[in-house]
Amino acid sequence: QIKAYTQLKIAGLYPSAYWTGQAVVDLPLFFLILILMIGSLFAFHYGVYFYVGKFLAVIFCLVGYVPSVVLFTYVVSFTFKKVQNTKEFWSFIFSVTALLCTVVTEVAFFLDLYLVTTVLHYVFSIFIPIYPLIGCLICFIKVSWKGKSESGGYSDPWDRLLVAVLAPYLQCVVWLFLLRCFELKNGGRTVREDPFFRKCFTKAKAWKFPDVPHEENEDEDVKAERLRVKEILSSPRSEEMPAILVSSLHKEFDERKEFLLGRKIKKVATKHVSLCVKKGEILGLLGPNGAGKSTLINMLVGEIEPTSGQVLMGDDSLGLSSEDDSVRFVGYCPQTNPLWPDITLQEHFEIYGAIKGMSQSDVKEVLKRITSVLELKDHLQKTTKKLGMGLKRKVWGALGSAWGSPAPCLSSACPSASPQLCFALSMLGNPRVTLLDEPSTGMDPKAKQHMWRAIRAAFKNKERAAILTTHYMEEAEAVCDRVAILVSGQLRCIGTVQHLKSKFGRGYFLEMKLRETADVQQVEYLQSQILHIFPNANRQESFASILAYKIPKEDVQSLSHSFSKLEEVKHAFNIEEYSFSQATLEQVFVELAKEQEEEDSSFGTLNSSLWWERTQEDRVIF
């Protein structure tokens, strides 16, 4: 639910180690619960003889039953994303299944349907993991009951006792196999290195590169980036290799059927995205909700398997190691804080530090920095559930390197640094590649400023690189060296912020505020005057008394003349104030987001032009 397991795997934890750790806690606890329950049952054993052989059979069944049920719960945990849903659903299923199996079997027994009873007992014991212990106890009671142990009217309960004892051991093998299959499907890169879960004979991954359709009006910077990636892959030793290289990354989710129409729709999350990030660079990935940013990040960390394309990170970009090893170079800061509520802050750092291979002395040095810079001595021993949201997100001021000297931001000049704890965890071990998925989400403006400075200090003039996803152009401008904008999974533009401003900020925006709400005729007359001044002005939909227009650069021959005419309009139409400014990159981004909304509603194709043609209908930009 909090994606802590994903974070642990990205840090380098093997799935087999994770499940073994879970079992070390779950198995003794489940054993204790069942022993207490069975002990309470036998404490009131009136009328039951204790045969040593039969009692040992129950114990032998219990030894296999506990790991079988625990492994079964691990397997079914892959079917739900929320822990609470898993607990409630499967607790109900277990209870109802156990009750129904017991009732059906015993009803058949009391109706003298002995063959049916035996068949049901065999089927339930083999295929229902919750039943074998119940069936074993029932058989134990039947063979031990006074005067019933030699009942000749039905088959010997010893035969049924045997299958109930052995079935859990067979089920353990099945659940282990299924757990391995689920991990191979969903486990990411660490599974392929895991000594237990990996395939016996692994082959190098065959990347798929289908024929990629490119639009004729593809942005020139996007095309140049794609050709640059292609050139690097074709001649990897020609220049300094980037830290992150993404080549034609494409992801299509499974088809789904609409309930009413029955149509099949294939969801395309990313459309042949190609980009590269050089060492010491932070690339900002912008886009509206549903643009494919998080999907792209999840493919980079190995949580989602791409449909086609290739990803090279860390030493992979140097051609010195395989894709399976790239996880060692990756730090990941997800949107949600992957923090355990009952674990202290200090224990979080110790756990992740140990997984990443840090020595205890290095971890202690990290904690000293945290305590001295952010005055967290009183909070390190607190569990995260006892911390406020501010403290959860205010733990570490940009650790430049967990192995070397502190980052510049960790000096006395910036004592109030407050990045997220998960950002700090992602920087442990000095990863060569860091992926930051909206790291400043939910932070107040002051905290964001500290966060941005921390990120800049962590990557400035270093041998590592980062990709940062965000919704805000302000954040990208403050942190990133280059910016890439995704719309409906397609890379629309890429370059430095200043380059994009110069390239796309070629128009003007006019915003006017009326003193009072005008009627339709007044608005139409005002619009005719605006069109007289700016013939190609495009009116945007307005709120209340605010009118907005987009004006091409060609309509503005002279700023002084434009302002003079606008002053005349202001006095003639009772306008309280107006704003006339050059189009910003933020407004360009908003318009691109608007294109995605239109595509989602019409299932059409994207308009590749980044300028806006005049239309009859209004459009919201503010």
KEMI-390830 format. One record per residue (C-alpha): residue in one letter; residue number from 1; x negated, y negated, z negated. Coordinates in Angstrom, 3 decimals, padded with zeros to 6 digits. Layout:
% residues N
> res n u v w
> A NUM X Y Z
...
//
This chain:
% residues 622
> res n u v w
> Q 1 000.000 000.000 000.000
> I 2 -002.843 -002.432 -000.828
> K 3 -005.103 -000.742 001.758
> A 4 -007.745 -000.026 -000.861
> Y 5 -008.426 003.367 000.746
> T 6 -009.033 001.684 004.092
> Q 7 -011.440 -000.747 002.459
> L 8 -013.296 002.111 000.761
> K 9 -013.681 003.991 004.044
> I 10 -014.962 000.880 005.771
> A 11 -017.453 000.468 002.929
> G 12 -018.721 003.959 003.777
> L 13 -016.812 006.294 001.448
> Y 14 -016.265 009.761 002.926
> P 15 -012.628 010.950 002.942
> S 16 -013.670 014.219 001.279
> A 17 -015.230 012.228 -001.579
> Y 18 -012.058 010.162 -001.932
> W 19 -009.709 013.147 -002.091
> T 20 -012.068 015.020 -004.403
> G 21 -012.036 012.060 -006.762
> Q 22 -008.254 011.996 -006.651
> A 23 -008.095 015.723 -007.349
> V 24 -010.461 015.452 -010.318
> V 25 -007.836 013.250 -011.972
> D 26 -004.630 014.826 -010.636
> L 27 -005.407 018.524 -011.138
> P 28 -006.146 018.441 -014.904
> L 29 -003.173 016.148 -015.483
> F 30 -000.794 018.418 -013.574
> F 31 -002.256 021.495 -015.287
> L 32 -001.646 019.919 -018.677
> I 33 001.945 018.995 -017.851
> L 34 002.803 022.484 -016.569
> I 35 001.085 024.235 -019.482
> L 36 003.095 022.141 -021.927
> M 37 006.310 022.902 -020.043
> I 38 005.642 026.647 -019.818
> G 39 004.427 026.703 -023.410
> S 40 007.658 025.069 -024.531
> L 41 009.602 027.653 -022.528
> F 42 007.762 030.581 -024.119
> A 43 008.013 029.044 -027.567
> F 44 011.673 030.013 -027.477
> H 45 011.088 033.506 -026.115
> Y 46 013.916 035.323 -027.865
> G 47 014.609 038.568 -026.093
> V 48 011.487 038.459 -023.903
> Y 49 008.620 040.923 -024.231
> F 50 005.124 039.620 -023.521
> Y 51 003.313 042.037 -021.256
> V 52 -000.316 041.055 -020.877
> G 53 -000.453 041.949 -017.182
> K 54 002.645 039.951 -016.338
> F 55 001.499 036.972 -018.392
> L 56 -001.858 036.992 -016.583
> A 57 000.062 037.042 -013.284
> V 58 001.819 033.820 -014.323
> I 59 -001.530 032.231 -015.213
> F 60 -003.014 033.355 -011.890
> C 61 -000.016 031.860 -010.076
> L 62 -000.429 028.617 -012.018
> V 63 -004.089 028.351 -011.001
> G 64 -003.130 028.422 -007.317
> Y 65 000.150 026.539 -007.678
> V 66 -001.324 023.328 -009.120
> P 67 -003.824 022.609 -006.299
> S 68 -001.222 023.676 -003.731
> V 69 001.325 021.088 -004.906
> V 70 -001.334 018.397 -005.357
> L 71 -002.687 018.969 -001.842
> F 72 000.860 018.939 -000.500
> T 73 001.460 015.505 -002.052
> Y 74 -001.762 014.272 -000.444
> V 75 -000.543 015.450 002.956
> V 76 002.908 013.870 002.660
> S 77 001.358 010.596 001.449
> F 78 000.482 009.897 005.094
> T 79 004.195 009.607 005.891
> F 80 004.738 006.459 003.812
> K 81 002.993 003.105 003.550
> K 82 004.367 002.124 000.143
> V 83 003.537 004.063 -002.996
> Q 84 006.913 003.416 -004.601
> N 85 008.792 004.840 -001.613
> T 86 006.621 007.963 -001.689
> K 87 007.186 008.547 -005.400
> E 88 010.936 008.051 -005.280
> F 89 011.563 010.006 -002.093
> W 90 009.421 013.054 -002.806
> S 91 010.397 013.243 -006.479
> F 92 013.997 013.491 -005.330
> I 93 013.145 016.023 -002.609
> F 94 011.141 018.196 -005.027
> S 95 013.922 018.231 -007.614
> V 96 016.715 018.999 -005.160
> T 97 014.687 021.644 -003.308
> A 98 013.695 023.447 -006.506
> L 99 017.288 023.443 -007.721
> L 100 018.758 024.664 -004.434
> C 101 016.207 027.452 -003.999
> T 102 016.780 028.692 -007.536
> V 103 020.569 028.549 -007.268
> V 104 020.708 030.286 -003.875
> T 105 018.359 033.065 -004.972
> E 106 020.149 033.727 -008.253
> V 107 023.613 033.621 -006.703
> A 108 022.522 036.302 -004.234
> F 109 021.070 038.316 -007.136
> F 110 024.247 038.215 -009.230
> L 111 026.320 039.149 -006.182
> D 112 024.211 042.330 -005.970
> L 113 022.760 041.222 -002.628
> Y 114 019.348 042.576 -003.577
> L 115 017.922 042.658 -000.050
> V 116 019.046 039.082 000.566
> T 117 017.535 038.060 -002.774
> T 118 014.193 039.595 -001.852
> V 119 014.145 038.020 001.611
> L 120 015.050 034.596 000.223
> H 121 012.382 034.910 -002.454
> Y 122 009.720 035.761 000.132
> V 123 010.754 032.922 002.464
> F 124 010.929 030.321 -000.312
> S 125 007.612 031.409 -001.819
> I 126 005.782 031.133 001.496
> F 127 007.372 028.023 002.986
> I 128 008.505 025.951 -000.023
> P 129 005.414 024.810 -001.984
> I 130 007.424 023.805 -005.046
> Y 131 009.071 027.255 -005.426
> P 132 006.339 029.893 -006.142
> L 133 005.888 029.048 -009.842
> I 134 009.655 028.995 -010.356
> G 135 010.004 032.339 -008.592
> C 136 007.108 033.755 -010.594
> L 137 008.698 032.734 -013.902
> I 138 012.057 034.182 -012.853
> C 139 010.429 037.504 -011.946
> F 140 008.456 037.455 -015.204
> I 141 011.631 037.011 -017.235
> K 142 013.448 039.738 -015.310
> V 143 010.738 042.359 -015.766
> S 144 010.252 041.379 -019.408
> W 145 013.865 041.145 -020.525
> K 146 014.912 043.704 -023.096
> G 147 016.559 046.628 -021.455
> K 148 016.198 045.168 -017.959
> S 149 012.619 046.001 -017.136
> E 150 013.560 049.311 -015.548
> S 151 016.829 048.346 -013.884
> G 152 017.176 050.609 -010.953
> G 153 019.901 048.810 -009.082
> Y 154 017.549 046.500 -007.286
> S 155 014.030 046.396 -005.984
> D 156 011.177 046.198 -008.428
> P 157 010.559 042.527 -009.466
> W 158 006.844 043.353 -009.434
> D 159 006.956 043.232 -005.618
> R 160 008.471 039.762 -005.670
> L 161 006.066 038.658 -008.378
> L 162 003.112 039.478 -006.137
> V 163 004.156 037.188 -003.262
> A 164 004.917 034.347 -005.685
> V 165 001.413 034.673 -007.137
> L 166 -000.458 034.837 -003.824
> A 167 001.580 032.337 -001.759
> P 168 000.078 029.165 -003.374
> Y 169 -003.440 030.224 -002.391
> L 170 -002.364 030.620 001.225
> Q 171 -000.639 027.245 001.071
> C 172 -003.823 025.600 -000.251
> V 173 -005.599 026.614 002.945
> V 174 -002.749 025.235 005.065
> W 175 -002.633 021.894 003.202
> L 176 -006.404 021.482 003.437
> F 177 -006.216 022.067 007.177
> L 178 -003.379 019.543 007.589
> L 179 -005.168 016.996 005.400
> R 180 -008.222 017.343 007.607
> C 181 -006.072 016.888 010.725
> F 182 -004.484 013.711 009.356
> E 183 -007.882 012.313 008.419
> L 184 -009.303 013.097 011.852
> K 185 -006.355 011.253 013.368
> N 186 -006.250 008.262 011.019
> G 187 -009.481 008.299 009.088
> G 188 -011.715 006.152 011.290
> R 189 -015.461 006.355 011.732
> T 190 -016.394 007.769 008.319
> V 191 -014.483 010.979 009.086
> R 192 -016.879 011.796 011.891
> E 193 -019.790 011.691 009.432
> D 194 -017.996 013.501 006.630
> P 195 -019.637 016.904 006.014
> F 196 -016.248 018.486 005.242
> F 197 -013.704 016.728 007.456
> R 198 -015.752 016.251 010.607
> K 199 -015.383 018.608 013.529
> C 200 -017.897 021.403 013.749
> F 201 -018.938 020.434 017.272
> T 202 -018.617 016.711 017.850
> K 203 -019.046 015.249 021.272
> A 204 -019.968 011.716 022.104
> K 205 -016.843 009.647 022.457
> A 206 -015.817 009.194 026.067
> W 207 -014.725 005.592 026.430
> K 208 -011.883 005.033 028.869
> F 209 -012.235 002.261 031.413
> P 210 -009.214 002.195 033.728
> D 211 -008.924 -000.278 036.579
> V 212 -008.274 -003.576 034.838
> P 213 -005.881 -005.939 036.617
> H 214 -007.029 -009.551 036.403
> E 215 -004.801 -012.494 037.194
> E 216 -005.825 -014.743 040.046
> N 217 -005.459 -017.801 037.819
> E 218 -007.462 -016.291 034.966
> D 219 -009.151 -018.973 032.866
> E 220 -012.703 -019.583 034.076
> D 221 -014.190 -019.304 030.576
> V 222 -012.374 -016.022 029.932
> K 223 -013.627 -014.708 033.266
> A 224 -017.179 -015.811 032.484
> E 225 -017.026 -014.061 029.098
> R 226 -015.762 -010.872 030.725
> L 227 -018.530 -010.934 033.329
> R 228 -021.098 -011.617 030.621
> V 229 -019.958 -008.546 028.677
> K 230 -020.077 -006.465 031.851
> E 231 -023.593 -007.681 032.613
> I 232 -024.825 -006.891 029.089
> L 233 -023.449 -003.355 029.303
> S 234 -025.019 -002.780 032.711
> S 235 -028.456 -004.091 031.657
> P 236 -028.647 -003.891 027.846
> R 237 -032.323 -004.894 027.638
> S 238 -032.049 -008.009 029.779
> E 239 -031.505 -010.415 026.881
> E 240 -030.946 -010.537 023.145
> M 241 -028.021 -008.269 022.428
> P 242 -024.970 -009.667 020.621
> A 243 -024.014 -008.416 017.170
> I 244 -020.453 -007.674 018.338
> L 245 -019.506 -006.617 021.846
> V 246 -015.922 -005.876 022.889
> S 247 -015.377 -004.597 026.410
> S 248 -011.906 -004.407 027.971
> L 249 -010.263 -003.402 024.690
> H 250 -006.695 -002.342 025.356
> K 251 -004.057 -000.973 023.006
> E 252 -000.611 000.358 023.833
> F 253 001.636 001.730 021.137
> D 254 003.938 004.683 021.658
> E 255 007.123 004.148 023.577
> R 256 010.261 003.514 021.600
> K 257 013.913 003.625 022.582
> E 258 016.347 000.811 022.024
> F 259 019.323 002.080 020.074
> L 260 022.075 000.746 022.314
> L 261 020.619 000.561 025.815
> G 262 018.420 003.616 025.592
> R 263 015.622 001.875 027.483
> K 264 012.010 002.800 026.882
> I 265 009.684 -000.059 026.018
> K 266 005.924 000.234 025.795
> K 267 004.446 -002.203 023.288
> V 268 001.156 -003.659 024.485
> A 269 -000.756 -005.117 021.536
> T 270 -003.961 -006.192 023.302
> K 271 -004.572 -006.533 027.036
> H 272 -008.122 -005.712 028.122
> V 273 -009.851 -008.153 025.776
> S 274 -013.557 -008.726 026.446
> L 275 -015.777 -010.899 024.258
> C 276 -019.103 -010.917 022.471
> V 277 -020.457 -012.576 019.333
> K 278 -024.151 -013.305 019.047
> K 279 -026.164 -013.171 015.836
> G 280 -025.601 -016.105 013.505
> E 281 -022.282 -016.934 015.189
> I 282 -018.737 -017.030 013.805
> L 283 -016.020 -016.486 016.393
> G 284 -012.561 -017.749 015.496
> L 285 -009.663 -015.666 016.774
> L 286 -006.496 -017.750 016.926
> G 287 -002.999 -016.775 017.880
> P 288 000.608 -016.820 016.698
> N 289 002.175 -013.960 014.781
> G 290 002.278 -010.875 016.976
> A 291 -000.488 -012.086 019.292
> G 292 -002.624 -009.018 018.541
> K 293 -005.223 -010.506 016.190
> S 294 -004.824 -007.980 013.382
> T 295 -004.547 -005.119 015.881
> L 296 -007.847 -006.177 017.406
> I 297 -009.493 -006.369 013.969
> N 298 -008.096 -002.952 013.027
> M 299 -009.571 -001.473 016.192
> L 300 -012.930 -003.036 015.374
> V 301 -012.990 -001.485 011.890
> G 302 -011.828 001.863 013.268
> E 303 -008.441 001.954 011.571
> I 304 -006.646 002.049 014.940
> E 305 -007.834 004.012 017.960
> P 306 -007.862 001.890 021.142
> T 307 -006.086 003.115 024.250
> S 308 -009.090 002.118 026.346
> G 309 -012.159 -000.050 026.113
> Q 310 -015.357 -000.067 024.099
> V 311 -016.639 -001.633 020.881
> L 312 -020.298 -001.979 019.899
> M 313 -021.327 -003.503 016.577
> G 314 -024.442 -003.806 014.451
> D 315 -027.294 -001.637 015.715
> D 316 -024.896 -000.211 018.288
> S 317 -025.468 -003.412 020.225
> L 318 -029.172 -002.588 020.244
> G 319 -028.493 000.831 021.635
> L 320 -030.242 002.431 018.662
> S 321 -027.369 004.284 017.017
> S 322 -024.069 005.850 017.840
> E 323 -020.606 004.460 017.335
> D 324 -020.173 006.741 014.344
> D 325 -022.887 004.871 012.429
> S 326 -021.526 001.390 013.031
> V 327 -019.431 001.463 009.873
> R 328 -022.616 000.992 007.863
> F 329 -023.039 -002.466 009.345
> V 330 -019.469 -003.713 008.839
> G 331 -017.953 -005.801 006.069
> Y 332 -014.187 -006.249 006.136
> C 333 -011.993 -008.827 004.412
> P 334 -008.327 -007.886 005.007
> Q 335 -005.301 -010.134 004.654
> T 336 -004.140 -008.352 001.519
> N 337 -006.414 -008.168 -001.505
> P 338 -007.466 -004.485 -001.851
> L 339 -007.710 -004.718 -005.638
> W 340 -006.676 -002.060 -008.133
> P 341 -004.487 -003.625 -010.835
> D 342 -005.997 -001.579 -013.689
> I 343 -009.659 -002.054 -012.747
> T 344 -011.777 -004.958 -014.023
> L 345 -013.565 -007.383 -011.744
> Q 346 -016.929 -006.020 -012.810
> E 347 -015.855 -002.461 -012.040
> H 348 -014.741 -003.546 -008.560
> F 349 -018.231 -004.765 -007.753
> E 350 -019.848 -001.699 -009.299
> I 351 -017.640 000.666 -007.262
> Y 352 -018.140 -001.056 -003.919
> G 353 -021.819 -001.624 -004.628
> A 354 -022.334 002.083 -005.326
> I 355 -020.472 003.085 -002.153
> K 356 -022.609 000.734 -000.074
> G 357 -025.780 002.171 -001.592
> M 358 -026.750 -000.731 -003.844
> S 359 -028.833 000.018 -006.903
> Q 360 -027.606 -000.834 -010.385
> S 361 -030.182 -003.611 -010.642
> D 362 -028.848 -005.241 -007.462
> V 363 -025.280 -005.047 -008.745
> K 364 -026.347 -006.595 -012.049
> E 365 -028.060 -009.413 -010.167
> V 366 -024.862 -010.054 -008.233
> L 367 -022.843 -010.194 -011.446
> K 368 -025.349 -012.630 -012.960
> R 369 -024.834 -014.970 -010.030
> I 370 -021.076 -014.777 -010.369
> T 371 -021.175 -015.398 -014.109
> S 372 -023.627 -018.296 -013.967
> V 373 -022.171 -020.115 -010.957
> L 374 -018.434 -019.685 -011.494
> E 375 -018.396 -019.261 -015.301
> L 376 -016.577 -015.934 -015.079
> K 377 -018.144 -014.324 -018.121
> D 378 -014.775 -014.328 -019.883
> H 379 -013.011 -012.785 -016.865
> L 380 -015.325 -010.039 -015.629
> Q 381 -013.907 -007.557 -018.135
> K 382 -010.287 -008.407 -017.328
> T 383 -008.169 -006.212 -015.104
> T 384 -006.928 -007.861 -011.933
> K 385 -003.277 -007.559 -012.964
> K 386 -004.027 -009.920 -015.868
> L 387 -005.549 -012.559 -013.616
> G 388 -003.675 -015.366 -011.960
> M 389 -003.623 -015.659 -008.189
> G 390 -006.203 -018.427 -008.356
> L 391 -008.731 -016.292 -010.234
> K 392 -008.075 -013.312 -007.986
> R 393 -009.082 -015.447 -005.038
> K 394 -011.767 -017.413 -006.881
> V 395 -014.587 -015.093 -007.745
> W 396 -017.635 -015.395 -005.592
> G 397 -019.252 -018.392 -003.904
> A 398 -020.522 -016.943 -000.655
> L 399 -023.073 -014.321 -001.519
> G 400 -025.645 -014.833 001.228
> S 401 -027.324 -011.495 000.658
> A 402 -026.817 -008.878 -001.995
> W 403 -030.451 -007.887 -001.561
> G 404 -032.245 -011.167 -001.199
> S 405 -032.021 -014.698 -002.464
> P 406 -028.715 -016.433 -003.129
> A 407 -026.992 -018.305 -000.363
> P 408 -027.324 -022.082 -000.293
> C 409 -023.821 -022.508 -001.644
> L 410 -024.800 -020.740 -004.845
> S 411 -026.713 -023.726 -006.118
> S 412 -025.812 -026.221 -008.790
> A 413 -024.661 -028.591 -006.083
> C 414 -021.480 -026.605 -005.479
> P 415 -020.345 -025.159 -008.813
> S 416 -016.706 -024.944 -007.804
> A 417 -017.035 -022.518 -004.906
> S 418 -013.960 -020.313 -004.777
> P 419 -013.744 -017.764 -001.949
> Q 420 -011.707 -014.604 -002.226
> L 421 -012.873 -011.611 -004.176
> C 422 -012.327 -009.456 -001.106
> F 423 -014.605 -011.798 000.857
> A 424 -017.248 -011.242 -001.805
> L 425 -016.738 -007.479 -001.606
> S 426 -017.021 -007.614 002.185
> M 427 -020.421 -009.304 001.830
> L 428 -021.864 -006.666 -000.498
> G 429 -024.798 -004.833 001.016
> N 430 -025.606 -007.654 003.439
> P 431 -023.575 -006.265 006.401
> R 432 -024.655 -007.305 009.874
> V 433 -021.062 -007.676 011.013
> T 434 -018.223 -009.129 008.936
> L 435 -014.571 -009.189 009.978
> L 436 -012.445 -011.766 008.150
> D 437 -008.698 -011.364 008.661
> E 438 -007.155 -014.680 007.554
> P 439 -009.382 -014.967 004.449
> S 440 -007.894 -018.260 003.202
> T 441 -004.262 -017.127 003.266
> G 442 -002.316 -018.498 000.300
> M 443 -005.093 -020.776 -000.946
> D 444 -004.587 -024.433 -001.840
> P 445 -006.375 -027.082 000.281
> K 446 -009.208 -027.586 -002.208
> A 447 -009.851 -023.859 -002.470
> K 448 -009.818 -023.583 001.318
> Q 449 -012.534 -026.212 001.592
> H 450 -014.730 -024.253 -000.819
> M 451 -013.964 -021.062 001.080
> W 452 -014.957 -022.604 004.393
> R 453 -018.234 -023.921 003.012
> A 454 -018.974 -020.503 001.544
> I 455 -018.406 -018.763 004.876
> R 456 -020.567 -021.250 006.743
> A 457 -023.375 -020.847 004.207
> A 458 -023.170 -017.057 004.386
> F 459 -023.701 -016.918 008.159
> K 460 -025.755 -019.998 008.963
> N 461 -029.041 -019.108 010.660
> K 462 -028.664 -015.443 009.692
> E 463 -029.031 -012.168 011.569
> R 464 -025.374 -011.322 011.131
> A 465 -022.163 -012.347 012.858
> A 466 -018.480 -012.607 012.023
> I 467 -015.030 -012.694 013.592
> L 468 -012.452 -014.736 011.695
> T 469 -008.734 -014.622 012.479
> T 470 -006.551 -017.571 011.572
> H 471 -003.344 -019.417 012.426
> Y 472 -004.870 -022.835 011.864
> M 473 -006.974 -024.845 014.275
> E 474 -008.301 -026.878 011.333
> E 475 -009.822 -023.752 009.796
> A 476 -011.329 -022.658 013.093
> E 477 -012.831 -026.103 013.646
> A 478 -014.328 -026.181 010.140
> V 479 -015.811 -022.681 010.162
> C 480 -016.243 -021.295 013.666
> D 481 -018.909 -021.844 016.294
> R 482 -016.576 -020.695 019.057
> V 483 -012.830 -020.202 019.293
> A 484 -010.816 -017.634 021.265
> I 485 -007.037 -017.924 021.571
> L 486 -004.895 -014.798 021.956
> V 487 -001.357 -014.970 023.302
> S 488 000.690 -011.770 023.593
> G 489 -002.495 -009.743 023.279
> Q 490 -004.197 -011.539 026.166
> L 491 -007.288 -013.711 025.821
> R 492 -006.236 -017.119 027.156
> C 493 -009.246 -019.325 026.474
> I 494 -012.618 -019.154 024.736
> G 495 -015.373 -021.638 023.965
> T 496 -016.569 -024.143 021.399
> V 497 -013.944 -026.356 019.808
> Q 498 -015.377 -029.442 021.485
> H 499 -015.438 -027.703 024.856
> L 500 -011.788 -026.688 024.550
> K 501 -010.842 -030.195 023.439
> S 502 -012.556 -031.692 026.459
> K 503 -011.070 -029.103 028.778
> F 504 -007.456 -028.998 027.632
> G 505 -006.985 -032.304 025.846
> R 506 -006.423 -034.088 029.158
> G 507 -002.955 -035.396 028.481
> Y 508 -001.214 -037.676 026.000
> F 509 001.583 -037.340 023.482
> L 510 004.118 -040.039 022.794
> E 511 006.232 -039.843 019.665
> M 512 008.842 -042.465 018.778
> K 513 010.907 -042.870 015.635
> L 514 014.221 -044.725 015.905
> R 515 015.510 -046.839 013.045
> E 516 018.800 -044.963 013.212
> T 517 020.201 -042.054 015.147
> A 518 021.027 -043.144 018.699
> D 519 023.945 -041.921 020.791
> V 520 023.546 -039.950 023.997
> Q 521 023.779 -042.975 026.311
> Q 522 021.092 -044.867 024.398
> V 523 018.783 -041.872 024.495
> E 524 019.307 -041.438 028.245
> Y 525 018.633 -045.117 028.874
> L 526 015.507 -044.970 026.710
> Q 527 014.326 -041.933 028.621
> S 528 014.800 -043.723 031.930
> Q 529 012.552 -046.519 030.672
> I 530 009.901 -044.039 029.565
> L 531 010.036 -042.377 032.984
> H 532 009.655 -045.790 034.579
> I 533 006.408 -046.286 032.647
> F 534 005.243 -042.663 032.916
> P 535 006.907 -041.053 035.977
> N 536 005.869 -037.483 035.108
> A 537 006.584 -037.641 031.390
> N 538 008.100 -034.460 029.980
> R 539 010.520 -034.934 027.130
> Q 540 010.298 -032.472 024.265
> E 541 013.208 -031.567 022.020
> S 542 013.465 -033.927 019.080
> F 543 014.507 -033.812 015.456
> A 544 017.049 -036.365 014.204
> S 545 015.738 -039.815 015.175
> I 546 012.347 -038.645 016.482
> L 547 011.726 -038.397 020.231
> A 548 008.625 -036.783 021.710
> Y 549 007.166 -036.857 025.220
> K 550 004.249 -035.163 026.901
> I 551 002.496 -037.401 029.400
> P 552 -000.020 -036.305 032.059
> K 553 -003.336 -038.078 032.155
> E 554 -002.646 -039.257 035.721
> D 555 000.242 -041.429 034.487
> V 556 -002.028 -043.420 032.174
> Q 557 -004.074 -045.710 034.396
> S 558 -004.811 -048.211 031.649
> L 559 -004.336 -047.830 027.909
> S 560 -003.802 -051.561 027.455
> H 561 -001.075 -051.580 030.099
> S 562 000.569 -048.501 028.542
> F 563 000.607 -050.028 025.066
> S 564 001.964 -053.294 026.432
> K 565 004.894 -051.534 028.082
> L 566 005.528 -049.422 024.978
> E 567 005.675 -052.570 022.847
> E 568 008.372 -053.914 025.128
> V 569 010.328 -050.684 024.784
> K 570 009.889 -050.766 021.003
> H 571 011.509 -054.196 020.657
> A 572 014.232 -053.455 023.210
> F 573 015.438 -050.145 021.721
> N 574 015.198 -050.721 017.977
> I 575 012.257 -048.331 017.568
> E 576 010.780 -048.321 014.075
> E 577 007.371 -046.992 015.108
> Y 578 005.671 -044.950 017.780
> S 579 002.506 -042.930 018.224
> F 580 000.612 -042.669 021.503
> S 581 -002.446 -040.412 021.382
> Q 582 -004.498 -037.953 023.374
> A 583 -003.250 -034.363 023.319
> T 584 -004.996 -032.304 020.634
> L 585 -006.125 -028.710 020.771
> E 586 -003.647 -027.974 017.993
> Q 587 -000.810 -029.031 020.293
> V 588 -002.223 -026.891 023.086
> F 589 -002.247 -023.952 020.681
> V 590 001.382 -024.628 019.729
> E 591 002.382 -024.604 023.382
> L 592 000.584 -021.317 023.932
> A 593 002.475 -019.882 020.978
> K 594 005.661 -021.145 022.601
> E 595 004.791 -019.167 025.730
> Q 596 004.587 -016.002 023.636
> E 597 008.035 -016.653 022.166
> E 598 009.459 -017.091 025.655
> E 599 007.811 -013.879 026.845
> D 600 009.088 -011.922 023.850
> S 601 012.631 -013.072 024.573
> S 602 012.560 -012.512 028.330
> F 603 010.019 -009.672 028.745
> G 604 008.520 -011.786 031.511
> T 605 004.936 -012.542 032.393
> L 606 002.818 -015.248 030.877
> N 607 002.406 -018.572 032.578
> S 608 -001.348 -018.873 032.830
> S 609 -001.343 -022.638 033.264
> L 610 -002.289 -024.626 030.184
> W 611 -000.453 -027.720 031.408
> W 612 003.286 -028.215 031.165
> E 613 005.538 -028.943 034.068
> R 614 008.501 -031.214 033.674
> T 615 011.712 -029.278 032.976
> Q 616 015.351 -030.096 032.480
> E 617 015.712 -028.351 029.130
> D 618 014.142 -029.516 025.902
> R 619 011.351 -027.703 024.087
> V 620 010.271 -027.990 020.470
> I 621 006.682 -028.902 019.714
> F 622 006.959 -030.531 016.294
//
